[in-house]
Amino acid sequence: MGELKKLVEEGKIKYIGLSEASGSTIRRAAHAVHPITAVQLEWSLWTRDVEEQIIPTCRELGIGIVSYIPLGSGFLSSGAKMVENLTKEDARLQLFPRFQAANLEHNKHIFERITNIAAKKGCTPAQLALALVHHQGDDVCPIPGTTKIDNLTQNIGALSVKLTPHDMSELESIASEDSEKGDRYVAEIATWKTLDTPPLSSWKLES
């Protein structure tokens, strides 16, 4: 962070952002070193753990929120059937427990409920999932990945989906009631839960 601050002061970069940072790391970076413009984190209908610590910290400090994988790596747009088209080498099958057969049978019910609500709203499940993230506040920017023009057009259409407080409550209840099975990643992949930066006072310089 100290080096990034120097780059800002030298005019080489304008802003500083963090990804998968814990609340403690964000707070120490933003207060002790340099203001943070945005924090990138995974936030979607079936990834809500950031709401307990990270989201409140960002909002307290006035930091923008960039939500990546808002479509659950494709699950919230296509459901369990997408797994049928994945190769054995696909990272989602290797690294994402939620896509493993043992968890799919349960998780597919989440998509079924999303599909039913989307039908009532006259939109696709993907648009509904994106709209939920977009409706979290003006400080939130979801960044769905896409390689197809049709999907890009569909994603843009999510901006036209209007959710009422009842819609929001119904969607959020899906996560709390059905609760997806399987962690985001396998244990070997570090996230904000395991990447908390140790306090500077604990650092030891090697001679």
N, C-alpha and C positions, 0 to 999 in steps of 0.2 A: 504493500500500500504506500509505503514511503517513496518507493521508486516511481510508482504511478503518479503520485502527487507531484514529483519533480517534472514529469512529462507534461502535466497540465500547466505548471508554472512556466515551462519552456515553450508553451504553445503548440506542442506536438500532438496532443490529444485534447479533446474538450471535456469528456465525461469519463467517469469510472463506474463500472458495474460489477456485480458479483454474481456467481452462480452456485447453487446448492450450498449456501452459507448458513450457518446456524444463527439464531438470534443473537447470541453472545458475540460472534464474529462480526456481524453486521453492526451491532451497537459500538463495539470497540473501533471498528474501521471508520464508521461515520462520525463518531464523536472525537476520537483521539487522533485521527490522522487526516482524513479528507472526506467531504460529503460524498455520499453514494447517490448516483442518479437512478439506478435501477437494479433490482435483484431478479435474477431468472430462477424460476423454480417450477416444479411439476405441480400443476393444479388442475383438476378436472372433476367430473362427476364422481369418479371412483378413486380419486387421490385427494383426500381432504386433510391429511395430517398437518399440513402447513398452516391451517387456520388457527391452530392452538397457540403457536409461538411466532412463526415467521411473519404472517400477514399483519398481526397487531404491531409487531416491531417496525415493519416497513411503514405502516400508516402513522405511527407515532412520530417517526423521524422524517416523514414526507418523502419517502422513497417510492418510485414507480415499481410496479409489479409486472414482470413479463412471464406469462404462463406458457410453458412449453409442454408438448404432448397433451394438449387439451382434449384430444380425441382418443386418449388411451391407447396410443400406438395402433389405431385403426379399429379397436374393439367397439368403441362407442359409435362408430359409423356403419359397421358391418356385422357385428356380433360374433358369436363363436364360429360361424361358418367360414370366417376369413382364414382360420387356421388350416382349413382343408387345402388352401392354395399356397401355403408357405412351404418352402423347401426345408429339408432337415437342417440345413446350415443357417437358416434364418435366425438372427440374433434373438428375436422374441421367444423362440422356442428354447433357446439355450440359456438365456439370461433373465427372462421374465417369468417367474413362477405362476403368475395369473393365467398364462397361456398353456400351462401344462394340463394334461387330460384330467388329472385328479381335481383340479379346481374349475375347469371349464363348465362342467355340468351345473355347478352352482352359479357361476358368474353369468351364464347365458340368460338366467332369469332377470338379471339387472337390465340387459339389453331389451328383453321382451317388454318390460315396463316402460322403458324409454320409448320404444317403438309405438306403444299404445298412446302415450301422451303426445308424441310427435304427430300422429295421425289426427288427433283432436285439434292440434294447432295448425295443421295444414303445412307441415314442414318435414324435412327428413330428420332421422335420428341424429345425424352429424350436426345439422344446423341447430337442433335443440340443445345438444351438448355444448356447442360453441356459445350459444346465446346465454346459457347459464353462467359460463365464465365471464362473458362480456357484461352481464348484468351485475356482476359483483361490485362494480364501481368504475368511475372514470379514470382511476389510477391503474387499471388492469388492462393489459394488452395481450390477448392470446395469440400464439404464433403456431397455427397448425401447419404441418409440413405437407406438401403435395407435389406430385410429379406430373399431374394431368390437368389440362385446362378445365375439363368438366368439373373436377373436384374443386379447383380454385374458384370457379363461378359459384358452385354450391356453398363454399365457405363464405364468400362475400355475401351471399343471400342470408346468412345467419344474422347479419346486422339488421335485417328487416323483421326478425322474429321478436315480438314483444311479449314479455313474460309478466304476468300479474303476480302480486304477492302470493296468491294461492298457488300459481304455477311453480314459483320458486320453492315454496314450502313442500309441495308434492314431489318435486325433483330431489330436493335435499333429503327428503325422508327415505328415498330409495337407498341412498348410501348408508344412512343410519340404521335402517331396518334390515336390508338385505346384506349389507357389509360384504364387499368383495372378498374372495378367498385368494390368498397368495400375496406375498410381498411384492413391492415394485420391482426389485432386482434380487439376484442371488446375493448371498452374504459377501462375496468377494468384491462387489462393486460398492464403492464408498458413496455416501449421500450426506446431506447436511446433518444427519443424526450421528454420523461417525467422523465427520470432518471438522469438528470444532477446533479452531486454531488455539494452541496453548498460549497462555499469557506471556507477554514479552519478558516478564520477570523470571520466568522459568527457563528461558533460553540459556544455553551455555555455548560460548564461542570456543571452538577448538584452536589450540595454539599451533 
